[in-house]
Amino acid sequence: MSKAKAIMYAFLAAVLYAINVPLSKILLREIGPTTMAALLYLGAGIGIGIMSLVNKTDRAKSKKLTKTDVPFVIGMIVLDIAAPIFLMLGISYGSSANASLLGNFEIVATTVIALFIFKEAVSKRLWSAIVLITLSSILLSFEGADSFQFSYGSLFVLLATVCWGFENNCTRNISSKSTYEIVVLKGIFSGLGALIIALIKKEAMPGAGYIAMALLLGFVAYGLSIFLYVRVQNVLGAAKTSAYYAVAPFVGAFLSFIFLREQLSWMYLVALIVMIAGSILVVADTLIRHHTHQHQHTFEHTHDGSTHTHTITHSHVHNHYLTDDKHGHRHTQKELERLPGAMHK
């Protein structure tokens, strides 16, 4: 997969996922939140399972999961049982627009978890983005400028993003393996786990029509989105893919305004601006090109008597390198390494 194609797929994955929140809000009028979470993941697992049967050649080329991947698979499934339940509860108690924007807190959770557990480096720019996104999440977690009543809907959405932050780090460790296996396992077992919880809670089962709509939504918003997300990770990496996913909450919020006619308060608009600023910083940080290349060329110069006894102009081959926006020249002859002008930035 080319980089241009991967970027296109990353944006498509974000848009597909964004459909989830406003349409789930509508279906939650007839379906319980835990049952809804179960149907979404079951739809993802069943849909991608059917795709794998059709695309046998593509499936055969993929690396299979091994025993060493089991802990990450179990963690992925458990977290995927909890996260959508929290999200559906958040949507049912709060507005879908708030839930869409709070979904960007997943970037913060993923980054912090990667920093403290996986010891990944975090730049100053990314820390600034984390502060802005956290601030906007706090603003959205209160129901109004004159009210200090905490929104339980926002709290549930934040809990969902933390679960997905852990889940992203689990999935990243197995993203090089079969995408079909990952999404099918994630969808079927997470869906069954949530369904068992729904039965224990004695949530009423919806009619066949609503079940079909929820399964279809799960295939599109969860199945196809996750499938593309995992595939793109192998080309762009987890950090860049997550940055492109920052588009999803804003698409979701836009769809909420269109389909649900949800009103905007001035606090909501302030939080939106702060969230956009934070998201821009995240995207900017992940799109910085970090690269190292090396090639050889001829550099003509004159040595003084400190190294050679002659002053005749001559040339020889040395290396040119570029790393993190710093570049310079390094002579292949050891005695030239101390000469002035041999390195520059």
Contacts in CASP RR format, 6 or more apart in sequence:
PFRMAT RR
TARGET T0000
AUTHOR 0000-0000-0000
METHOD contacts of the structure
MODEL  1
MSKAKAIMYAFLAAVLYAINVPLSKILLREIGPTTMAALLYLGAGIGIGI
MSLVNKTDRAKSKKLTKTDVPFVIGMIVLDIAAPIFLMLGISYGSSANAS
LLGNFEIVATTVIALFIFKEAVSKRLWSAIVLITLSSILLSFEGADSFQF
SYGSLFVLLATVCWGFENNCTRNISSKSTYEIVVLKGIFSGLGALIIALI
KKEAMPGAGYIAMALLLGFVAYGLSIFLYVRVQNVLGAAKTSAYYAVAPF
VGAFLSFIFLREQLSWMYLVALIVMIAGSILVVADTLIRHHTHQHQHTFE
HTHDGSTHTHTITHSHVHNHYLTDDKHGHRHTQKELERLPGAMHK
1 9 0 8 1.000
1 231 0 8 1.000
1 232 0 8 1.000
1 234 0 8 1.000
1 235 0 8 1.000
2 235 0 8 1.000
3 235 0 8 1.000
3 236 0 8 1.000
6 231 0 8 1.000
6 232 0 8 1.000
6 235 0 8 1.000
6 236 0 8 1.000
7 236 0 8 1.000
7 244 0 8 1.000
9 228 0 8 1.000
9 231 0 8 1.000
9 232 0 8 1.000
10 228 0 8 1.000
10 229 0 8 1.000
10 232 0 8 1.000
10 236 0 8 1.000
10 240 0 8 1.000
10 241 0 8 1.000
10 244 0 8 1.000
10 245 0 8 1.000
11 244 0 8 1.000
11 247 0 8 1.000
12 228 0 8 1.000
13 224 0 8 1.000
13 225 0 8 1.000
13 226 0 8 1.000
13 228 0 8 1.000
13 229 0 8 1.000
13 232 0 8 1.000
13 244 0 8 1.000
13 245 0 8 1.000
14 225 0 8 1.000
14 244 0 8 1.000
14 245 0 8 1.000
14 246 0 8 1.000
14 247 0 8 1.000
14 248 0 8 1.000
14 251 0 8 1.000
15 247 0 8 1.000
15 248 0 8 1.000
15 251 0 8 1.000
16 220 0 8 1.000
16 221 0 8 1.000
16 224 0 8 1.000
16 225 0 8 1.000
16 228 0 8 1.000
17 221 0 8 1.000
17 222 0 8 1.000
17 225 0 8 1.000
17 245 0 8 1.000
17 248 0 8 1.000
18 100 0 8 1.000
18 221 0 8 1.000
18 247 0 8 1.000
18 248 0 8 1.000
18 249 0 8 1.000
18 250 0 8 1.000
18 251 0 8 1.000
18 252 0 8 1.000
18 255 0 8 1.000
19 217 0 8 1.000
19 220 0 8 1.000
19 221 0 8 1.000
19 252 0 8 1.000
19 255 0 8 1.000
20 40 0 8 1.000
20 217 0 8 1.000
20 218 0 8 1.000
20 221 0 8 1.000
20 222 0 8 1.000
21 91 0 8 1.000
21 96 0 8 1.000
21 99 0 8 1.000
21 100 0 8 1.000
21 252 0 8 1.000
21 255 0 8 1.000
21 256 0 8 1.000
22 96 0 8 1.000
22 100 0 8 1.000
22 252 0 8 1.000
22 255 0 8 1.000
22 256 0 8 1.000
22 258 0 8 1.000
22 259 0 8 1.000
22 260 0 8 1.000
23 217 0 8 1.000
23 221 0 8 1.000
23 259 0 8 1.000
24 36 0 8 1.000
24 40 0 8 1.000
24 88 0 8 1.000
24 91 0 8 1.000
24 96 0 8 1.000
24 217 0 8 1.000
25 91 0 8 1.000
25 96 0 8 1.000
25 256 0 8 1.000
25 260 0 8 1.000
26 259 0 8 1.000
26 260 0 8 1.000
27 36 0 8 1.000
27 210 0 8 1.000
27 213 0 8 1.000
27 214 0 8 1.000
27 217 0 8 1.000
28 36 0 8 1.000
28 88 0 8 1.000
28 91 0 8 1.000
28 92 0 8 1.000
30 206 0 8 1.000
30 207 0 8 1.000
30 210 0 8 1.000
31 39 0 8 1.000
31 206 0 8 1.000
31 210 0 8 1.000
31 214 0 8 1.000
32 88 0 8 1.000
32 92 0 8 1.000
32 198 0 8 1.000
32 203 0 8 1.000
32 204 0 8 1.000
32 206 0 8 1.000
33 85 0 8 1.000
33 88 0 8 1.000
33 89 0 8 1.000
33 90 0 8 1.000
33 91 0 8 1.000
33 92 0 8 1.000
34 85 0 8 1.000
34 88 0 8 1.000
34 194 0 8 1.000
34 197 0 8 1.000
34 198 0 8 1.000
34 201 0 8 1.000
34 203 0 8 1.000
35 194 0 8 1.000
35 195 0 8 1.000
35 198 0 8 1.000
35 203 0 8 1.000
35 205 0 8 1.000
35 206 0 8 1.000
36 84 0 8 1.000
36 88 0 8 1.000
36 214 0 8 1.000
37 81 0 8 1.000
37 84 0 8 1.000
37 85 0 8 1.000
37 87 0 8 1.000
37 88 0 8 1.000
37 191 0 8 1.000
37 194 0 8 1.000
38 191 0 8 1.000
38 192 0 8 1.000
38 193 0 8 1.000
38 194 0 8 1.000
38 195 0 8 1.000
38 197 0 8 1.000
38 198 0 8 1.000
39 191 0 8 1.000
39 211 0 8 1.000
39 214 0 8 1.000
39 215 0 8 1.000
39 218 0 8 1.000
40 84 0 8 1.000
40 191 0 8 1.000
40 214 0 8 1.000
40 217 0 8 1.000
40 218 0 8 1.000
40 221 0 8 1.000
40 222 0 8 1.000
41 80 0 8 1.000
41 84 0 8 1.000
41 186 0 8 1.000
41 187 0 8 1.000
41 188 0 8 1.000
41 190 0 8 1.000
41 191 0 8 1.000
41 194 0 8 1.000
41 218 0 8 1.000
41 222 0 8 1.000
42 187 0 8 1.000
42 188 0 8 1.000
42 191 0 8 1.000
42 192 0 8 1.000
42 195 0 8 1.000
42 215 0 8 1.000
42 218 0 8 1.000
43 187 0 8 1.000
43 214 0 8 1.000
43 215 0 8 1.000
43 216 0 8 1.000
43 218 0 8 1.000
43 219 0 8 1.000
43 222 0 8 1.000
43 223 0 8 1.000
44 183 0 8 1.000
44 186 0 8 1.000
44 187 0 8 1.000
44 218 0 8 1.000
44 219 0 8 1.000
44 222 0 8 1.000
44 223 0 8 1.000
44 226 0 8 1.000
45 183 0 8 1.000
45 184 0 8 1.000
45 186 0 8 1.000
45 187 0 8 1.000
45 188 0 8 1.000
45 219 0 8 1.000
45 223 0 8 1.000
46 188 0 8 1.000
46 215 0 8 1.000
46 219 0 8 1.000
47 219 0 8 1.000
47 223 0 8 1.000
48 180 0 8 1.000
48 183 0 8 1.000
48 184 0 8 1.000
48 187 0 8 1.000
48 219 0 8 1.000
48 223 0 8 1.000
48 224 0 8 1.000
48 227 0 8 1.000
49 180 0 8 1.000
49 183 0 8 1.000
49 184 0 8 1.000
51 180 0 8 1.000
51 227 0 8 1.000
52 59 0 8 1.000
52 180 0 8 1.000
52 184 0 8 1.000
55 180 0 8 1.000
58 180 0 8 1.000
59 178 0 8 1.000
59 180 0 8 1.000
62 177 0 8 1.000
62 178 0 8 1.000
62 179 0 8 1.000
62 180 0 8 1.000
62 181 0 8 1.000
63 176 0 8 1.000
63 177 0 8 1.000
63 178 0 8 1.000
64 177 0 8 1.000
64 178 0 8 1.000
64 181 0 8 1.000
65 73 0 8 1.000
65 174 0 8 1.000
65 177 0 8 1.000
65 178 0 8 1.000
65 181 0 8 1.000
65 182 0 8 1.000
65 185 0 8 1.000
66 177 0 8 1.000
69 173 0 8 1.000
69 174 0 8 1.000
69 177 0 8 1.000
72 170 0 8 1.000
72 171 0 8 1.000
72 173 0 8 1.000
72 174 0 8 1.000
73 170 0 8 1.000
73 174 0 8 1.000
73 182 0 8 1.000
73 185 0 8 1.000
75 166 0 8 1.000
75 167 0 8 1.000
75 170 0 8 1.000
76 167 0 8 1.000
76 170 0 8 1.000
76 171 0 8 1.000
76 174 0 8 1.000
76 182 0 8 1.000
76 185 0 8 1.000
76 186 0 8 1.000
77 185 0 8 1.000
77 186 0 8 1.000
77 189 0 8 1.000
77 190 0 8 1.000
79 163 0 8 1.000
79 164 0 8 1.000
79 165 0 8 1.000
79 166 0 8 1.000
79 167 0 8 1.000
79 170 0 8 1.000
80 163 0 8 1.000
80 167 0 8 1.000
80 186 0 8 1.000
80 187 0 8 1.000
80 190 0 8 1.000
80 191 0 8 1.000
81 190 0 8 1.000
81 191 0 8 1.000
81 193 0 8 1.000
81 194 0 8 1.000
81 197 0 8 1.000
82 159 0 8 1.000
82 160 0 8 1.000
82 163 0 8 1.000
83 160 0 8 1.000
83 161 0 8 1.000
83 163 0 8 1.000
83 164 0 8 1.000
83 167 0 8 1.000
84 160 0 8 1.000
84 190 0 8 1.000
84 194 0 8 1.000
85 160 0 8 1.000
85 194 0 8 1.000
85 197 0 8 1.000
86 156 0 8 1.000
86 157 0 8 1.000
86 159 0 8 1.000
86 160 0 8 1.000
86 163 0 8 1.000
87 99 0 8 1.000
87 156 0 8 1.000
87 157 0 8 1.000
87 160 0 8 1.000
89 153 0 8 1.000
89 156 0 8 1.000
90 99 0 8 1.000
90 152 0 8 1.000
90 153 0 8 1.000
90 154 0 8 1.000
90 155 0 8 1.000
90 156 0 8 1.000
90 157 0 8 1.000
90 160 0 8 1.000
91 99 0 8 1.000
91 153 0 8 1.000
91 157 0 8 1.000
92 153 0 8 1.000
93 151 0 8 1.000
93 152 0 8 1.000
93 153 0 8 1.000
93 156 0 8 1.000
94 151 0 8 1.000
94 152 0 8 1.000
94 153 0 8 1.000
94 154 0 8 1.000
95 256 0 8 1.000
95 260 0 8 1.000
95 262 0 8 1.000
96 252 0 8 1.000
96 256 0 8 1.000
96 260 0 8 1.000
96 262 0 8 1.000
97 252 0 8 1.000
97 253 0 8 1.000
97 256 0 8 1.000
97 257 0 8 1.000
97 260 0 8 1.000
97 262 0 8 1.000
97 264 0 8 1.000
97 268 0 8 1.000
98 140 0 8 1.000
98 151 0 8 1.000
98 153 0 8 1.000
98 154 0 8 1.000
98 157 0 8 1.000
98 268 0 8 1.000
99 153 0 8 1.000
99 154 0 8 1.000
99 157 0 8 1.000
100 248 0 8 1.000
100 249 0 8 1.000
100 250 0 8 1.000
100 251 0 8 1.000
100 252 0 8 1.000
100 253 0 8 1.000
100 255 0 8 1.000
100 256 0 8 1.000
101 136 0 8 1.000
101 140 0 8 1.000
101 249 0 8 1.000
101 250 0 8 1.000
101 253 0 8 1.000
101 271 0 8 1.000
101 272 0 8 1.000
101 275 0 8 1.000
102 137 0 8 1.000
102 140 0 8 1.000
102 141 0 8 1.000
102 154 0 8 1.000
102 157 0 8 1.000
102 158 0 8 1.000
102 161 0 8 1.000
102 249 0 8 1.000
103 157 0 8 1.000
103 160 0 8 1.000
103 161 0 8 1.000
103 248 0 8 1.000
103 249 0 8 1.000
104 133 0 8 1.000
104 136 0 8 1.000
104 137 0 8 1.000
104 246 0 8 1.000
104 249 0 8 1.000
104 275 0 8 1.000
104 279 0 8 1.000
105 133 0 8 1.000
105 134 0 8 1.000
105 137 0 8 1.000
105 157 0 8 1.000
105 158 0 8 1.000
105 161 0 8 1.000
105 162 0 8 1.000
106 161 0 8 1.000
106 164 0 8 1.000
106 165 0 8 1.000
106 168 0 8 1.000
106 242 0 8 1.000
106 245 0 8 1.000
107 129 0 8 1.000
107 133 0 8 1.000
107 242 0 8 1.000
107 243 0 8 1.000
107 245 0 8 1.000
107 246 0 8 1.000
107 279 0 8 1.000
107 282 0 8 1.000
108 130 0 8 1.000
108 133 0 8 1.000
108 134 0 8 1.000
108 137 0 8 1.000
108 161 0 8 1.000
109 161 0 8 1.000
109 162 0 8 1.000
109 164 0 8 1.000
109 165 0 8 1.000
109 166 0 8 1.000
110 164 0 8 1.000
110 165 0 8 1.000
110 168 0 8 1.000
110 169 0 8 1.000
110 238 0 8 1.000
110 242 0 8 1.000
111 122 0 8 1.000
111 126 0 8 1.000
111 130 0 8 1.000
112 130 0 8 1.000
113 165 0 8 1.000
113 166 0 8 1.000
113 168 0 8 1.000
113 169 0 8 1.000
114 120 0 8 1.000
114 122 0 8 1.000
114 169 0 8 1.000
115 121 0 8 1.000
115 122 0 8 1.000
117 169 0 8 1.000
118 169 0 8 1.000
122 130 0 8 1.000
123 285 0 8 1.000
125 281 0 8 1.000
125 284 0 8 1.000
125 285 0 8 1.000
126 281 0 8 1.000
126 282 0 8 1.000
126 285 0 8 1.000
128 278 0 8 1.000
128 281 0 8 1.000
129 278 0 8 1.000
129 279 0 8 1.000
129 280 0 8 1.000
129 281 0 8 1.000
129 282 0 8 1.000
129 285 0 8 1.000
132 274 0 8 1.000
132 275 0 8 1.000
132 277 0 8 1.000
132 278 0 8 1.000
132 281 0 8 1.000
133 274 0 8 1.000
133 275 0 8 1.000
133 278 0 8 1.000
133 279 0 8 1.000
133 282 0 8 1.000
135 274 0 8 1.000
136 271 0 8 1.000
136 272 0 8 1.000
136 274 0 8 1.000
136 275 0 8 1.000
136 278 0 8 1.000
137 154 0 8 1.000
137 158 0 8 1.000
137 271 0 8 1.000
137 275 0 8 1.000
139 267 0 8 1.000
139 270 0 8 1.000
139 271 0 8 1.000
139 274 0 8 1.000
140 151 0 8 1.000
140 154 0 8 1.000
140 267 0 8 1.000
140 268 0 8 1.000
140 271 0 8 1.000
141 150 0 8 1.000
141 151 0 8 1.000
141 154 0 8 1.000
141 155 0 8 1.000
141 158 0 8 1.000
142 148 0 8 1.000
142 149 0 8 1.000
142 150 0 8 1.000
142 151 0 8 1.000
142 154 0 8 1.000
142 267 0 8 1.000
143 149 0 8 1.000
143 150 0 8 1.000
143 151 0 8 1.000
144 265 0 8 1.000
144 267 0 8 1.000
145 265 0 8 1.000
145 266 0 8 1.000
145 267 0 8 1.000
168 238 0 8 1.000
168 242 0 8 1.000
171 182 0 8 1.000
171 186 0 8 1.000
171 230 0 8 1.000
172 233 0 8 1.000
172 238 0 8 1.000
174 182 0 8 1.000
175 182 0 8 1.000
175 230 0 8 1.000
175 233 0 8 1.000
175 234 0 8 1.000
175 238 0 8 1.000
176 234 0 8 1.000
179 227 0 8 1.000
179 230 0 8 1.000
179 231 0 8 1.000
180 227 0 8 1.000
182 226 0 8 1.000
182 230 0 8 1.000
183 223 0 8 1.000
183 226 0 8 1.000
183 227 0 8 1.000
183 230 0 8 1.000
186 226 0 8 1.000
187 222 0 8 1.000
187 223 0 8 1.000
205 211 0 8 1.000
206 214 0 8 1.000
229 241 0 8 1.000
229 245 0 8 1.000
232 241 0 8 1.000
232 244 0 8 1.000
233 241 0 8 1.000
236 244 0 8 1.000
239 286 0 8 1.000
240 286 0 8 1.000
240 287 0 8 1.000
242 282 0 8 1.000
242 286 0 8 1.000
243 282 0 8 1.000
243 283 0 8 1.000
243 285 0 8 1.000
243 286 0 8 1.000
243 287 0 8 1.000
244 283 0 8 1.000
246 279 0 8 1.000
246 282 0 8 1.000
246 283 0 8 1.000
247 279 0 8 1.000
249 275 0 8 1.000
250 275 0 8 1.000
250 276 0 8 1.000
250 279 0 8 1.000
253 272 0 8 1.000
256 262 0 8 1.000
257 264 0 8 1.000
290 324 0 8 1.000
291 322 0 8 1.000
291 323 0 8 1.000
292 321 0 8 1.000
292 322 0 8 1.000
292 323 0 8 1.000
292 324 0 8 1.000
293 321 0 8 1.000
293 322 0 8 1.000
294 319 0 8 1.000
294 320 0 8 1.000
294 321 0 8 1.000
295 319 0 8 1.000
295 320 0 8 1.000
296 317 0 8 1.000
296 318 0 8 1.000
296 319 0 8 1.000
296 320 0 8 1.000
297 317 0 8 1.000
297 318 0 8 1.000
297 320 0 8 1.000
298 315 0 8 1.000
298 316 0 8 1.000
298 317 0 8 1.000
299 315 0 8 1.000
299 316 0 8 1.000
299 318 0 8 1.000
299 329 0 8 1.000
300 313 0 8 1.000
300 314 0 8 1.000
300 315 0 8 1.000
301 313 0 8 1.000
301 315 0 8 1.000
302 311 0 8 1.000
302 312 0 8 1.000
302 313 0 8 1.000
303 310 0 8 1.000
303 311 0 8 1.000
303 336 0 8 1.000
303 339 0 8 1.000
304 311 0 8 1.000
305 311 0 8 1.000
307 335 0 8 1.000
307 336 0 8 1.000
307 339 0 8 1.000
316 331 0 8 1.000
316 332 0 8 1.000
316 333 0 8 1.000
317 332 0 8 1.000
318 329 0 8 1.000
318 330 0 8 1.000
318 331 0 8 1.000
318 332 0 8 1.000
318 333 0 8 1.000
318 336 0 8 1.000
319 329 0 8 1.000
319 330 0 8 1.000
319 331 0 8 1.000
319 332 0 8 1.000
320 327 0 8 1.000
320 328 0 8 1.000
320 329 0 8 1.000
320 330 0 8 1.000
321 327 0 8 1.000
321 328 0 8 1.000
321 330 0 8 1.000
322 328 0 8 1.000
326 345 0 8 1.000
327 344 0 8 1.000
327 345 0 8 1.000
328 343 0 8 1.000
328 344 0 8 1.000
328 345 0 8 1.000
329 341 0 8 1.000
329 342 0 8 1.000
329 343 0 8 1.000
329 344 0 8 1.000
330 337 0 8 1.000
330 342 0 8 1.000
330 343 0 8 1.000
331 337 0 8 1.000
331 339 0 8 1.000
331 342 0 8 1.000
336 342 0 8 1.000
END
